[in-house]
Every structure is written in C-alpha cells, then in structure tokens.
C-alpha cells in the first residue's frame, strides 16, 4: 500500500474497491478496463497524480535501462497498452481476452512518478537508494543500508478519510530491520523473535524443520 494501485480488494469481502481510481468499466473486447483517476490523489512530495504517471509506467517498464527483462516482457505482452483520454481518464489493455476478475488483476497497475525518474544508462546507479515519491499512507523518513528502514505515517494522506481506508494504517511509525543471513533469520524464528520464516526450499522444510 505504500504505492497504491488503481483498485484493490477489500481485506474481508474481497470485493473490488477504489484505490487511485474512483470508477472503472470493462470494454466489450474483454481486454480493456477504463479507469477514472481520483483528482485528490497526490504523491508524497505534493505533486498531483495524473494520467501521465500511468503512461510513464509503460515507458518505464519497457525500458532497457531498468535492467529487468521480466517487467520488459510483462508490460509488453500482458499489459499491451495504456492510453490516456484526458488528465484523469485512462484505459489499460491486456494482450489476451480475460474474464473480468482477471482483467482487474492484470490492469489495476500502480503509477510511477514521471517527474522524479530520469531513464538513462545511469538509472540503476542514480536511483538505487533514492527515496521515490509514493501515493500510499506511509513515507520513508530514514534508512541505513543493510540495517534498517524507517517509515512514518503521513498525517495528511489524501485517502486517509475514505471509507475503505479510514480506520486502517493506524501505526505512526514502522521500522524494518534487516537480517542479512538466512541462517540467522531461522535462528531468530525458532526463538520466537520473528513471526514468519518462508520454508520454501527443501533444505528448510525437509531437513531443518
């Protein structure tokens, strides 16, 4: 939620609810979803979110400068196009026909701050540790590489009083601490000092657990 999607799912009912979009509609081609962007939506630096920030997603994700072949492919095949009709109305098209629930899951992308990034051959170096503007309830206020990241709740978050978000995200400050070693993380897990450890590999769930 630190960078909101066009729409999201209710945490209890799982129904589709507004995110950055206030309205959405399905095209007859079974490939397209039309979205109306909330005019109140803004980045954490105060700049408004517009259709251009969604058009920039296509440019950004297809760029070779981000060095991410999976995203290059996904935003060329699964997300075939993003079209702007005005500053707050867009359409997101998929590469293949899908049922409505899958269309929402594929097309409800989040925006990228077009005013912040400059795509060139130095992108990875220049932005690897840059704190990018976001649209969600928290912003990064401090960090130490390889040690911790601190996030604090925005007091004037634009969606903070909306029905689906009003009583959520109540924690004022969140600290993410980095554990560099998987082995050390597993020890912390067994001691109950962390609540969750992903037993995805056989060496964890078959041998050690």
C-alpha positions, -999 to +999 in steps of 0.1 A: +000+000+000+029+024+000+022+029-036-015+024-043-030+006-072-059+018-094-082-005-075-077-031-048-095-058-029-115-054+003-095-073+030-126-091+043-151-094+015-125-095-013-147-072-035-130-047-058-128-013-041-114+020-051-077+028-049-064+056-070-093+051-093-128+062-083-146+044-112-139+016-136-156-001-165-150-031-188-146-029-225-166-052-248-134-066-262-127-085-229-092-069-230-097-034-217-106-017-184-113+020-183-103+039-151-112+073-137-083+087-115-092+103-082-085+140-087-074+142-050-046+117-055-011+130-049+024+120-044+042+123-011+060+153-024+027+171-030+025+167-068-008+155-082-012+120-097-023+123-134-028+100-164+008+109-174+021+089-144+003+058-158+015+064-193+050+066-178+046+031-164+046+017-199+076+037-209+095+028-177+087-009-176+096-014-212+129+005-209+162-015-211+177+009-186+159-007-157+176-040-165+145-061-157+137-085-186+106-099-168+090-065-165+100-056-200+081-087-212+051-084-189+044-048-198+046-056-235+026-088-236+002-090-206-002-052-204-003-044-241-011-007-239-020+022-216-040+050-231-048+084-217-080+102-228-075+132-205-055+140-174-077+117-152-091+091-176-071+061-189-076+027-204-054-003-197-054-031-223-043-067-219-027-089-246-054-115-244-091-118-236-098-124-199-127-128-175-134-096-155-117-107-123-085-115-142-088-082-161-088-063-129-059-083-115-038-076-146-048-040-154-050-024-120-014-012-120+001+015-098+015+047-112+052+059-113+063+095-106+072+107-140+085+139-126+110+121-104+128+095-126+151+101-155+156+070-176+191+067-190+222+044-188+229+056-152+194+048-139+204+019-116+233+038-101+214+071-096+182+057-082+192+025-063+190+042-029+168+072-039+136+076-019+109+079-046+076+097-040+047+074-033+009+076-031+002+054+000-002+061+037+035+059+047+067+075+036+104+066+042+119+090+066+152+073+074+173+043+065+208+027+069+219+005+041+218-032+052+205-023+086+170-007+088+143+013+070+120+037+089+086+046+076+062+071+092+025+076+086+015+107+066-007+130+087-024+144+056-027+113+035-051+122+007-071+089+011-070+087+049-106+096+054-121+074+027-145+047+038-122+018+029-091+033+044-103+054+073-096+030+102-065+013+087-028+021+087-031+034+123+005+028+133+025+060+133+060+046+128+073+013+114+109+001+115+120-027+092+152-043+104+174-063+081+187-097+089+215-104+064+217-141+068+190-167+062+206-190+088+205-162+114+169-154+104+159-191+110+175-190+145+155-158+153+124-176+140+129-207+163+135-184+193+102-166+185+119-133+178+104-131+144+069-143+135+074-156+100+100-176+080+093-189+045+100-226+044+101-226+006+132-248-001+137-285+009+167-277+030+144-257+053+111-277+054+125-312+049+159-311+066+158-284+093+122-283+102 
